[in-house]
Amino acid sequence: METTVGVLVFLPTMVVTVLLFAAVIRRLLGVRVGPVRTLLAAVLAILIATPILNALAPADPSAVSGGDLVLLAFVAIVVSALLAMAALVILEVLVPTGSVPGPVELWRGTRRRVGRSRRYAAIIRIVLRHGLGRFLRGRPPPGPSSAAARRRLGRSLRDALDEAGVTFVKLGQLLSTRRDLLPAEIADELTALQDRATPVPWDEVAAVLAADLGRPVGEAFAEFDHQPLAAASVAQVHAARLPDGTAVVVKVRRPGIAAVVERDVDILLRLAGTIEERTAWGRPLGLRALAAGFAEALREELDFTVERDNLQAMAAALAASPDRGVRVPAAYAELSSERVLVMERVPGTPLGSATAVLDGLGDERRGELAGGLVDTMLDQVLVHGIFHVDLHPGNVLVADDGRLGVLDLGSVGRLDAATRAGIGQLLGALGRGDSVAASDALLQIVDRPDEVDERDLQRAIGAMIVRYAAPGGTASAAAVAALLRTFTSYGLGVPPAVAAVFRAFATLEGTLALVRPGFDLVAHARSSGSRRVAEAFSPARLRGSLEDELVELLPVLRRLPRRIDRIGDALEHGRLRVNVRLFADDQDRRLVTGLVHQALLTVIGAAAGVIAVVLLGAGGGPRVSATVDLFPLLGYGLLIVAVVLVLRVLVVVFRRE
């Protein structure tokens, strides 16, 4: 019974003591340390406190008074706490906080690591099977020097990406539009990648629909075709009819595809970082940033609420623009979710198989449709700032009356006002053949390095204008590729949004070739840009712009006379002063304050340590008690202060946030 009572008293006492030690140690260090580390340090302090007390106590315990015993116990506790703090600092230096996961994270991380290892092995087997293993070395052999060799390499890369699955297929489709990164022959081969998959069984589709709609499929739809209209690797599309008889299409995400994509995206990000770090060819390409942008776009494509919002935004943009004969399906938000998207069924035939419909329209009407599609894209890019980035023939429907329907807005590009203005100035300068204005506009929309030869850039842009943008030039895809190569050669970084614009127009060119063979995208864009510039300088537009500018300037103009009067009065009486606020930025203030604090702690700690050494070497001094002298007591006290301050500085120096 007594043993049980002793245990019940001892355990709470030890817990309280450990927590008290942990709080004191964390307070003395002045920084937040992980609870596990703090508790371990507190346990260490308690374990070594008794041996330290035994070492400090005299050989004859009977000679120690009650006051001396309390003082020795206090010194032992303080010394043990200091040793525990020193152990914490050493542990922080060797194993920084956050570098070792907790037990739960360790278990989850181990499972993810095993899954990644299996996927790594599968990817490596695919790479080796298609003869691409040599490109994973730190110093790959020289690339293919002939067009035929590059085309063979492109086919091998296409087959490997196709076999690797949905994430890598979509990566290949993205790379096919980045002709600034890949040779034209490889990019051409990657354009043949098709996003296709075996349809999901109806039972699994019905389960997804019932879970997201909150009711059986038969209650939400009057009719639902169990056979999909199309099946891709991310989703498949079914025809259906609402209870009111409206024809709709239902896009359903494939079950389990999100986990597969997330696993592959994680692997892709890791591979991109490793290749960029360890290879000579990965760094100039910026593979890490490219992979991050691709991962973000792919995650958006998996979330159908993003496509629902994009459909609504694009419909509003088209409604605010002149009628170009282009429409997007309306989304039914109340029936849509992250995995299900219900849209209006737009009548028409996919452009790739609409030859008979197009032939019945005539060349003139087909030219109008192609021009309307280009003007719609220019409206999206220059006016509204939201544009379709993947207008390939499969995403365009042609109705019997010639109107076009645009599908698949899971991933759209977005441009801020400054970038839209820069692109508009670039188009206007290209239309005028002004290389100086074109280079100035380019430098506004790209990430420029610290130094760039603007005169040489102007000459390069001028040569491109003469070759591609002059009347009669039709090599629009070559013009885009040449422009992107110019960016790379001058060290100009292409922001993802701007790269999406070039990708959109490069994709649009192939679509226009089906709508109206021989359609000149460059010439139409040049004439449309000139027309837009002329419209911007029309009397009505100028009057509206002038009114807007005056409205913005009016408050400034009202305050200007008073400010001029104050400046003149200060000059007249010699009271004009200029105040410069040093460290006005909060980040600068925090940096300087932190440095000053660390310097002060270092000086104070060093001074306390020096004084402690002097006192300890100066003899006993006056007696505080029968066994304790003043100078050693003050010396040890200052030594404790010095050690605490130095430890505070060291834990900040060695810690990696």
C-alpha positions as CSV (number, residue, x, y, z in Angstrom):
1,M,0.0,0.0,0.0
2,E,2.8,2.4,0.9
3,T,4.6,1.6,-2.3
4,T,1.5,2.4,-4.4
5,V,1.0,5.7,-2.6
6,G,4.7,6.5,-3.1
7,V,4.4,5.8,-6.8
8,L,1.2,7.9,-7.1
9,V,3.0,10.8,-5.4
10,F,6.3,10.4,-7.3
11,L,4.9,10.3,-10.8
12,P,2.9,13.6,-10.6
13,T,5.9,15.3,-8.9
14,M,8.3,14.1,-11.6
15,V,5.9,15.3,-14.4
16,V,5.5,18.7,-12.7
17,T,9.2,19.0,-12.2
18,V,10.0,18.1,-15.9
19,L,7.4,20.6,-17.2
20,L,8.9,23.3,-14.9
21,F,12.4,22.6,-16.1
22,A,11.2,22.6,-19.7
23,A,9.5,26.0,-19.2
24,V,12.6,27.5,-17.6
25,I,15.0,26.1,-20.2
26,R,12.8,27.4,-23.1
27,R,12.5,30.8,-21.3
28,L,16.2,31.1,-20.8
29,L,17.1,30.2,-24.4
30,G,14.6,32.8,-25.7
31,V,13.6,30.8,-28.7
32,R,10.9,28.2,-29.3
33,V,12.2,24.7,-29.2
34,G,10.3,21.6,-30.1
35,P,8.4,20.1,-27.1
36,V,10.0,16.7,-27.5
37,R,13.5,18.2,-27.4
38,T,12.6,20.5,-24.5
39,L,11.2,17.6,-22.4
40,L,14.3,15.5,-23.2
41,A,16.5,18.3,-22.0
42,A,14.4,18.7,-18.8
43,V,14.7,14.9,-18.1
44,L,18.5,15.2,-18.6
45,A,18.7,18.1,-16.2
46,I,16.8,16.1,-13.5
47,L,19.0,13.0,-14.0
48,I,22.3,14.9,-13.6
49,A,21.1,17.3,-10.8
50,T,21.7,14.7,-8.1
51,P,25.3,13.7,-9.2
52,I,26.2,17.4,-9.4
53,L,24.8,18.0,-5.9
54,N,26.9,15.1,-4.6
55,A,30.0,16.5,-6.2
56,L,29.4,20.0,-4.7
57,A,28.6,18.8,-1.2
58,P,31.5,18.5,1.3
59,A,32.8,15.1,2.4
60,D,31.2,15.5,5.8
61,P,27.5,16.1,5.3
62,S,27.1,16.9,9.0
63,A,29.1,20.1,8.5
64,V,26.6,21.5,6.1
65,S,23.9,23.8,7.5
66,G,20.4,24.0,6.3
67,G,21.0,27.3,4.4
68,D,24.2,25.9,2.8
69,L,22.2,22.8,1.7
70,V,19.6,25.0,0.0
71,L,22.3,27.1,-1.7
72,L,24.1,24.0,-2.9
73,A,20.9,22.5,-4.2
74,F,20.1,25.7,-6.1
75,V,23.6,25.7,-7.6
76,A,23.2,22.1,-8.7
77,I,19.8,22.8,-10.3
78,V,21.2,25.8,-12.2
79,V,24.3,23.9,-13.4
80,S,22.2,20.9,-14.5
81,A,19.8,23.3,-16.4
82,L,22.8,25.0,-18.1
83,L,24.1,21.6,-19.2
84,A,20.7,20.7,-20.5
85,M,20.6,24.0,-22.4
86,A,24.0,23.3,-23.8
87,A,22.9,19.9,-24.9
88,L,19.9,21.5,-26.7
89,V,22.2,23.9,-28.5
90,I,24.5,21.1,-29.6
91,L,21.5,19.1,-30.8
92,E,20.2,22.1,-32.7
93,V,23.6,22.4,-34.4
94,L,23.8,18.7,-35.3
95,V,20.1,18.1,-36.1
96,P,18.2,21.4,-36.7
97,T,14.5,21.5,-35.6
98,G,12.3,20.2,-38.3
99,S,14.9,18.1,-40.0
100,V,13.7,14.9,-38.3
101,P,10.0,14.2,-38.7
102,G,7.8,13.0,-35.8
103,P,6.7,9.4,-35.4
104,V,3.4,9.9,-37.4
105,E,5.1,11.8,-40.2
106,L,8.0,9.3,-40.2
107,W,5.5,6.4,-40.8
108,R,3.6,8.3,-43.5
109,G,6.9,9.5,-45.0
110,T,8.2,5.9,-45.1
111,R,5.1,4.7,-46.9
112,R,5.3,7.5,-49.4
113,R,9.0,6.8,-49.9
114,V,8.4,3.2,-50.6
115,G,5.7,4.2,-53.2
116,R,8.0,6.7,-54.8
117,S,10.8,4.1,-55.0
118,R,8.6,1.7,-56.8
119,R,7.5,4.4,-59.2
120,Y,11.1,5.6,-59.7
121,A,12.0,2.0,-60.7
122,A,9.1,1.9,-63.1
123,I,10.1,5.2,-64.7
124,I,13.7,4.2,-65.0
125,R,12.7,1.0,-66.7
126,I,10.6,3.0,-69.2
127,V,13.5,5.4,-69.8
128,L,16.0,2.6,-70.3
129,R,13.6,0.7,-72.5
130,H,13.3,3.6,-74.9
131,G,17.1,4.4,-75.0
132,L,17.0,7.6,-73.0
133,G,19.1,6.5,-70.1
134,R,22.2,8.5,-71.3
135,F,20.4,11.7,-70.7
136,L,20.1,11.1,-67.0
137,R,23.9,11.4,-66.5
138,G,25.6,14.4,-65.2
139,R,27.4,15.0,-68.5
140,P,25.3,13.6,-71.3
141,P,26.8,12.9,-74.7
142,P,26.4,15.6,-77.4
143,G,22.8,15.8,-78.7
144,P,21.8,14.7,-82.1
145,S,23.3,16.8,-84.8
146,S,20.9,16.0,-87.7
147,A,17.2,16.6,-88.1
148,A,16.6,12.8,-88.6
149,A,18.4,12.0,-85.3
150,R,16.4,14.6,-83.4
151,R,13.2,13.2,-84.9
152,R,14.2,9.7,-83.7
153,L,14.9,11.1,-80.3
154,G,11.6,12.8,-80.3
155,R,9.8,9.6,-81.1
156,S,11.6,7.8,-78.3
157,L,10.7,10.6,-75.8
158,R,7.1,10.6,-77.0
159,D,6.8,6.8,-76.5
160,A,8.4,6.9,-73.1
161,L,6.0,9.7,-71.9
162,D,3.0,7.9,-73.3
163,E,3.9,4.7,-71.5
164,A,4.6,6.6,-68.2
165,G,1.0,7.7,-67.8
166,V,-1.3,10.7,-67.5
167,T,1.1,13.2,-65.8
168,F,3.9,12.6,-68.2
169,V,1.6,12.7,-71.2
170,K,0.4,16.1,-70.2
171,L,4.0,17.1,-69.6
172,G,4.9,16.1,-73.1
173,Q,1.9,18.1,-74.4
174,L,3.2,21.2,-72.5
175,L,6.8,20.7,-73.8
176,S,5.5,20.4,-77.4
177,T,4.5,24.1,-77.1
178,R,7.9,25.2,-75.6
179,R,9.9,25.5,-78.8
180,D,12.3,27.8,-76.9
181,L,13.4,24.8,-74.9
182,L,13.2,21.9,-77.4
183,P,14.3,21.6,-81.1
184,A,11.4,21.8,-83.6
185,E,11.7,18.1,-84.6
186,I,11.3,16.9,-81.0
187,A,8.4,19.4,-80.4
188,D,6.7,18.2,-83.5
189,E,6.9,14.6,-82.3
190,L,5.5,15.5,-78.9
191,T,2.4,17.1,-80.5
192,A,1.3,13.6,-81.5
193,L,0.8,12.7,-77.9
194,Q,-2.9,11.9,-77.4
195,D,-4.6,12.0,-74.0
196,R,-6.7,8.9,-74.2
197,A,-7.7,6.1,-71.8
198,T,-10.0,3.1,-71.4
199,P,-13.4,4.2,-70.2
200,V,-14.2,3.8,-66.5
201,P,-17.0,1.2,-65.8
202,W,-20.4,2.7,-65.2
203,D,-20.7,1.5,-61.6
204,E,-17.7,3.6,-60.6
205,V,-19.0,6.6,-62.5
206,A,-22.4,6.3,-60.9
207,A,-20.8,6.1,-57.4
208,V,-18.9,9.3,-58.0
209,L,-22.0,11.1,-59.3
210,A,-24.2,9.9,-56.4
211,A,-21.6,11.0,-53.8
212,D,-21.0,14.5,-55.3
213,L,-24.7,15.2,-56.2
214,G,-26.0,13.8,-52.9
215,R,-28.7,11.8,-54.7
216,P,-29.0,9.0,-57.2
217,V,-28.3,9.8,-60.8
218,G,-31.9,9.0,-61.8
219,E,-33.2,11.8,-59.6
220,A,-30.7,14.5,-60.9
221,F,-31.1,13.6,-64.6
222,A,-34.0,12.5,-66.7
223,E,-31.6,10.6,-69.1
224,F,-28.0,9.6,-68.7
225,D,-26.0,7.8,-71.4
226,H,-23.8,5.1,-69.7
227,Q,-21.5,5.0,-72.7
228,P,-19.0,8.0,-72.6
229,L,-18.7,10.4,-75.5
230,A,-15.0,10.6,-74.8
231,A,-12.6,9.1,-72.3
232,A,-9.3,10.8,-71.4
233,S,-6.8,10.0,-68.7
234,V,-8.2,12.6,-66.2
235,A,-11.9,12.5,-66.9
236,Q,-14.6,11.1,-69.3
237,V,-17.6,12.9,-70.7
238,H,-21.2,11.5,-70.8
239,A,-24.3,12.9,-72.6
240,A,-27.3,13.5,-70.3
241,R,-30.6,15.4,-70.1
242,L,-31.9,17.4,-67.2
243,P,-35.4,16.9,-65.8
244,D,-36.6,20.0,-67.8
245,G,-35.4,18.4,-71.1
246,T,-32.2,20.5,-71.5
247,A,-29.4,18.5,-73.2
248,V,-26.1,18.6,-71.1
249,V,-22.8,16.9,-71.0
250,V,-21.4,15.6,-67.7
251,K,-17.7,15.5,-67.1
252,V,-16.7,13.0,-64.4
253,R,-13.2,12.7,-62.9
254,R,-11.7,9.3,-63.0
255,P,-11.8,7.7,-59.5
256,G,-8.3,7.6,-57.9
257,I,-6.7,9.8,-60.5
258,A,-5.9,12.6,-58.1
259,A,-3.7,10.3,-55.9
260,V,-1.9,9.0,-59.1
261,V,-1.3,12.5,-60.4
262,E,-0.1,13.8,-57.0
263,R,2.4,11.0,-56.7
264,D,3.7,11.5,-60.2
265,V,3.8,15.3,-59.7
266,D,5.8,14.8,-56.5
267,I,8.3,12.6,-58.4
268,L,8.4,15.0,-61.3
269,L,9.3,17.9,-59.0
270,R,12.0,15.9,-57.3
271,L,13.4,14.8,-60.6
272,A,13.4,18.3,-61.9
273,G,15.2,19.6,-58.8
274,T,17.8,16.8,-59.0
275,I,18.4,17.2,-62.7
276,E,18.7,21.0,-62.4
277,E,21.2,20.6,-59.6
278,R,23.4,17.8,-60.9
279,T,23.4,18.3,-64.7
280,A,24.9,21.0,-66.9
281,W,21.9,21.1,-69.2
282,G,19.2,21.3,-66.6
283,R,20.2,24.6,-65.0
284,P,19.8,26.8,-68.1
285,L,16.4,25.4,-68.8
286,G,15.1,26.2,-65.4
287,L,13.6,22.8,-64.9
288,R,12.5,23.4,-61.3
289,A,10.4,26.4,-62.2
290,L,9.0,24.7,-65.3
291,A,8.0,21.6,-63.3
292,A,6.4,23.8,-60.6
293,G,4.3,25.7,-63.1
294,F,3.2,22.5,-64.8
295,A,2.2,21.0,-61.4
296,E,0.1,24.0,-60.5
297,A,-1.7,23.9,-63.9
298,L,-2.3,20.1,-63.6
299,R,-3.8,20.4,-60.1
300,E,-6.1,23.1,-61.4
301,E,-7.2,20.8,-64.2
302,L,-8.1,18.1,-61.7
303,D,-10.4,20.5,-59.8
304,F,-13.6,21.0,-61.9
305,T,-14.7,23.9,-59.8
306,V,-11.9,25.8,-61.4
307,E,-13.2,24.9,-64.9
308,R,-16.7,25.9,-63.8
309,D,-15.5,29.3,-62.7
310,N,-13.4,29.6,-65.9
311,L,-16.5,28.9,-68.0
312,Q,-18.5,31.6,-66.3
313,A,-15.6,34.1,-66.6
314,M,-15.1,33.3,-70.2
315,A,-18.8,33.6,-71.0
316,A,-18.8,37.0,-69.4
317,A,-15.8,38.1,-71.4
318,L,-17.3,37.0,-74.7
319,A,-20.6,38.7,-73.8
320,A,-18.7,42.0,-73.2
321,S,-16.9,41.7,-76.6
322,P,-18.3,42.1,-80.1
323,D,-19.9,38.9,-81.5
324,R,-17.2,36.9,-83.2
325,G,-19.3,33.8,-83.8
326,V,-17.6,32.0,-80.8
327,R,-19.3,30.7,-77.7
328,V,-18.6,28.6,-74.6
329,P,-21.0,26.2,-72.9
330,A,-22.8,27.5,-69.8
331,A,-22.0,25.7,-66.6
332,Y,-24.6,24.4,-64.1
333,A,-23.0,25.5,-60.8
334,E,-25.6,23.8,-58.6
335,L,-24.8,20.4,-60.2
336,S,-21.1,20.8,-60.3
337,S,-18.4,19.9,-57.8
338,E,-14.7,19.2,-57.6
339,R,-15.1,15.9,-59.4
340,V,-18.3,16.5,-61.5
341,L,-18.9,19.3,-64.1
342,V,-22.3,19.7,-65.8
343,M,-22.3,21.9,-68.8
344,E,-24.7,22.9,-71.6
345,R,-24.3,20.7,-74.6
346,V,-23.1,22.9,-77.4
347,P,-24.2,21.6,-80.9
348,G,-21.5,21.0,-83.4
349,T,-18.9,18.6,-84.7
350,P,-15.3,18.5,-83.5
351,L,-13.1,20.5,-85.8
352,G,-10.9,17.6,-86.6
353,S,-13.8,15.7,-88.2
354,A,-15.9,18.6,-89.5
355,T,-14.5,18.7,-93.1
356,A,-18.0,18.2,-94.6
357,V,-19.5,21.0,-92.5
358,L,-16.6,23.4,-93.3
359,D,-16.8,22.6,-97.0
360,G,-20.4,23.5,-97.1
361,L,-19.7,27.0,-95.7
362,G,-17.5,28.2,-98.5
363,D,-14.0,29.8,-98.4
364,E,-15.3,33.3,-97.5
365,R,-17.3,32.1,-94.5
366,R,-14.4,30.0,-93.4
367,G,-12.1,33.0,-93.6
368,E,-14.5,34.9,-91.4
369,L,-14.6,32.1,-88.9
370,A,-10.8,32.0,-88.7
371,G,-10.6,35.7,-88.3
372,G,-13.3,35.7,-85.6
373,L,-11.4,33.0,-83.7
374,V,-8.2,35.1,-83.8
375,D,-10.0,38.3,-82.8
376,T,-11.7,36.4,-79.9
377,M,-8.2,35.3,-78.7
378,L,-6.9,38.9,-79.0
379,D,-9.9,40.1,-77.1
380,Q,-9.2,37.6,-74.3
381,V,-5.5,38.4,-74.2
382,L,-5.6,42.2,-74.6
383,V,-8.9,43.2,-73.0
384,H,-10.2,40.7,-70.5
385,G,-6.9,39.1,-69.3
386,I,-8.3,35.5,-69.3
387,F,-7.7,33.3,-72.4
388,H,-7.9,29.7,-73.5
389,V,-4.4,28.3,-73.6
390,D,-5.1,25.1,-75.6
391,L,-7.3,25.8,-78.6
392,H,-6.4,22.6,-80.5
393,P,-8.9,21.2,-83.0
394,G,-10.4,18.8,-80.4
395,N,-11.5,21.7,-78.3
396,V,-13.3,23.5,-81.0
397,L,-16.8,22.5,-82.3
398,V,-18.3,23.7,-85.6
399,A,-22.1,24.0,-85.8
400,D,-24.1,23.7,-89.0
401,D,-24.6,27.4,-89.1
402,G,-20.9,28.0,-88.9
403,R,-20.7,29.2,-85.3
404,L,-17.8,27.8,-83.2
405,G,-18.0,26.4,-79.7
406,V,-14.9,26.3,-77.4
407,L,-14.5,23.5,-74.9
408,D,-12.2,22.4,-72.1
409,L,-11.4,25.5,-70.1
410,G,-9.8,23.5,-67.2
411,S,-6.6,25.5,-67.6
412,V,-6.7,29.1,-68.7
413,G,-4.1,31.9,-68.8
414,R,-4.5,35.1,-66.8
415,L,-2.8,38.4,-67.4
416,D,-2.5,41.5,-65.3
417,A,-3.2,44.9,-66.7
418,A,0.5,45.8,-67.1
419,T,1.2,42.6,-69.1
420,R,-1.8,43.1,-71.3
421,A,-0.7,46.7,-72.1
422,G,2.8,45.4,-72.9
423,I,1.5,42.7,-75.3
424,G,-0.7,45.3,-76.9
425,Q,2.2,47.6,-77.4
426,L,4.3,44.7,-78.8
427,L,1.6,43.9,-81.4
428,G,1.2,47.6,-82.3
429,A,5.0,47.9,-82.8
430,L,5.1,44.8,-84.9
431,G,2.4,46.2,-87.1
432,R,4.3,49.4,-87.6
433,G,7.6,47.6,-88.0
434,D,9.1,49.6,-85.1
435,S,11.9,47.5,-83.6
436,V,12.7,50.0,-80.9
437,A,9.2,50.1,-79.6
438,A,8.9,46.3,-80.0
439,S,12.0,45.7,-77.9
440,D,10.8,48.2,-75.2
441,A,7.5,46.3,-75.1
442,L,9.3,43.0,-74.8
443,L,11.4,44.2,-71.9
444,Q,8.2,45.1,-70.1
445,I,6.6,41.7,-70.3
446,V,9.7,39.5,-69.6
447,D,12.0,39.0,-66.7
448,R,15.1,40.9,-67.7
449,P,18.6,40.2,-66.3
450,D,20.7,42.9,-64.6
451,E,22.4,43.7,-67.9
452,V,21.1,43.4,-71.4
453,D,22.4,44.8,-74.6
454,E,19.3,46.7,-75.7
455,R,20.8,48.0,-79.0
456,D,21.7,44.5,-80.0
457,L,18.2,43.3,-79.0
458,Q,16.6,46.0,-81.1
459,R,18.6,44.9,-84.1
460,A,17.6,41.2,-83.5
461,I,14.0,42.2,-83.2
462,G,14.2,44.4,-86.3
463,A,15.6,41.4,-88.3
464,M,12.8,39.3,-87.1
465,I,10.2,41.9,-88.1
466,V,11.7,42.1,-91.6
467,R,11.7,38.3,-91.9
468,Y,8.4,37.3,-90.3
469,A,6.1,40.3,-89.8
470,A,6.6,42.1,-93.1
471,P,3.7,41.8,-95.6
472,G,3.7,38.4,-97.3
473,G,5.3,36.6,-94.4
474,T,3.4,33.5,-93.3
475,A,5.8,31.5,-91.1
476,S,3.9,32.3,-87.9
477,A,5.0,29.2,-86.0
478,A,8.6,29.9,-87.0
479,A,8.2,33.5,-85.9
480,V,7.1,32.4,-82.4
481,A,9.9,29.9,-82.2
482,A,12.4,32.5,-83.3
483,L,11.1,35.0,-80.7
484,L,11.4,32.5,-77.9
485,R,14.9,31.6,-79.0
486,T,15.7,35.3,-78.9
487,F,14.5,35.4,-75.3
488,T,16.8,32.6,-74.4
489,S,19.9,34.0,-76.2
490,Y,19.6,37.3,-74.4
491,G,19.0,35.8,-71.0
492,L,15.4,37.0,-70.8
493,G,13.1,35.0,-68.6
494,V,9.6,34.3,-69.9
495,P,7.0,34.4,-67.1
496,P,4.6,31.5,-67.2
497,A,1.6,33.8,-68.1
498,V,3.5,35.2,-71.1
499,A,4.7,31.7,-72.2
500,A,1.1,30.7,-72.1
501,V,0.2,33.4,-74.6
502,F,2.8,32.2,-77.0
503,R,1.7,28.6,-76.4
504,A,-1.9,29.6,-77.1
505,F,-1.1,31.3,-80.4
506,A,1.2,28.5,-81.5
507,T,-1.7,26.0,-80.9
508,L,-4.2,28.3,-82.5
509,E,-2.2,28.2,-85.8
510,G,-2.8,24.5,-86.3
511,T,-6.5,25.0,-85.6
512,L,-6.8,27.9,-88.1
513,A,-5.2,25.7,-90.7
514,L,-8.2,23.4,-90.5
515,V,-10.8,26.2,-90.3
516,R,-9.3,28.0,-93.3
517,P,-6.3,26.5,-95.0
518,G,-3.7,29.1,-95.8
519,F,-5.0,31.6,-93.3
520,D,-2.2,34.0,-92.4
521,L,-2.2,34.4,-88.6
522,V,0.6,37.0,-88.5
523,A,-1.0,39.2,-91.2
524,H,-4.4,39.1,-89.5
525,A,-2.9,39.8,-86.0
526,R,-0.8,42.7,-87.5
527,S,-3.9,44.2,-89.2
528,S,-6.0,43.6,-86.1
529,G,-3.4,45.2,-83.9
530,S,-3.2,48.3,-86.2
531,R,-7.0,48.5,-86.1
532,R,-7.1,48.3,-82.4
533,V,-4.4,51.0,-82.1
534,A,-6.4,53.2,-84.5
535,E,-9.6,52.6,-82.5
536,A,-7.7,53.5,-79.3
537,F,-6.9,56.9,-80.9
538,S,-10.4,57.6,-82.2
539,P,-12.1,60.8,-80.9
540,A,-14.6,58.9,-78.7
541,R,-11.8,56.7,-77.2
542,L,-9.5,59.7,-76.7
543,R,-12.3,61.6,-75.0
544,G,-13.0,58.8,-72.6
545,S,-9.3,58.2,-71.9
546,L,-8.8,62.0,-71.3
547,E,-11.8,62.0,-68.9
548,D,-10.4,59.1,-67.0
549,E,-7.0,60.7,-66.7
550,L,-8.5,64.0,-65.5
551,V,-10.6,62.2,-62.9
552,E,-7.4,60.6,-61.5
553,L,-5.4,63.8,-61.7
554,L,-8.1,66.1,-60.2
555,P,-7.3,65.3,-56.5
556,V,-3.6,66.0,-57.2
557,L,-4.3,69.2,-59.0
558,R,-6.5,70.4,-56.1
559,R,-3.7,69.9,-53.6
560,L,-0.9,71.2,-55.9
561,P,-1.3,75.0,-55.3
562,R,-1.3,74.6,-51.5
563,R,1.8,72.4,-51.6
564,I,3.6,74.9,-53.9
565,D,2.7,77.7,-51.6
566,R,4.1,75.8,-48.6
567,I,7.3,75.1,-50.4
568,G,7.7,78.7,-51.4
569,D,7.0,79.9,-47.9
570,A,9.6,77.5,-46.5
571,L,12.2,78.7,-49.0
572,E,11.5,82.3,-48.2
573,H,11.9,81.9,-44.5
574,G,14.8,79.4,-44.7
575,R,12.7,76.5,-43.2
576,L,12.9,74.1,-46.0
577,R,14.1,70.7,-44.8
578,V,14.4,67.3,-46.4
579,N,13.6,64.3,-44.2
580,V,14.9,60.9,-45.1
581,R,13.4,58.0,-43.0
582,L,16.1,55.5,-42.4
583,F,14.9,51.9,-42.1
584,A,11.4,52.8,-43.1
585,D,10.8,49.3,-44.2
586,D,9.7,47.0,-41.4
587,Q,11.9,44.1,-42.7
588,D,15.0,46.3,-42.6
589,R,14.2,47.4,-39.0
590,R,13.8,43.9,-37.9
591,L,17.1,42.9,-39.4
592,V,19.1,45.7,-37.9
593,T,17.3,45.3,-34.5
594,G,18.1,41.6,-34.5
595,L,21.8,42.2,-35.3
596,V,22.1,44.9,-32.6
597,H,20.5,42.6,-30.0
598,Q,22.8,39.7,-30.9
599,A,25.8,42.0,-30.7
600,L,24.7,43.3,-27.3
601,L,24.2,39.8,-26.0
602,T,27.6,38.8,-27.2
603,V,29.3,41.8,-25.6
604,I,27.4,41.4,-22.3
605,G,28.1,37.7,-22.2
606,A,31.8,38.1,-22.9
607,A,32.1,40.8,-20.3
608,A,30.3,38.7,-17.7
609,G,32.6,35.8,-18.5
610,V,35.7,37.9,-18.1
611,I,34.5,39.3,-14.8
612,A,33.6,35.8,-13.6
613,V,37.1,34.6,-14.4
614,V,38.6,37.5,-12.5
615,L,36.4,36.9,-9.4
616,L,37.1,33.2,-9.4
617,G,40.8,33.9,-9.4
618,A,40.7,36.7,-6.9
619,G,40.4,34.4,-3.8
620,G,37.6,33.8,-1.4
621,G,36.7,37.4,-0.4
622,P,34.2,38.0,2.3
623,R,32.3,35.0,3.7
624,V,28.6,34.7,3.1
625,S,28.4,31.6,5.4
626,A,30.6,29.2,7.1
627,T,31.5,27.4,3.9
628,V,30.6,29.8,1.1
629,D,32.7,32.9,0.1
630,L,31.4,36.0,-1.7
631,F,33.8,36.1,-4.7
632,P,33.3,32.5,-5.9
633,L,29.6,32.9,-5.4
634,L,29.5,36.1,-7.6
635,G,31.9,34.5,-10.0
636,Y,29.8,31.4,-10.5
637,G,26.7,33.6,-10.8
638,L,28.3,35.8,-13.5
639,L,29.6,32.6,-15.2
640,I,26.1,31.3,-15.3
641,V,24.9,34.6,-16.9
642,A,27.7,34.5,-19.5
643,V,26.9,30.9,-20.4
644,V,23.2,31.7,-20.8
645,L,23.8,34.7,-23.0
646,V,26.4,32.9,-25.2
647,L,24.0,30.0,-25.6
648,R,21.3,32.3,-26.7
649,V,23.5,33.8,-29.4
650,L,24.7,30.4,-30.5
651,V,21.3,28.9,-30.8
652,V,20.3,31.8,-33.1
653,V,23.5,31.5,-35.2
654,F,23.3,27.8,-35.8
655,R,19.5,27.5,-36.1
656,R,18.2,27.2,-39.7
657,E,14.7,28.7,-40.0
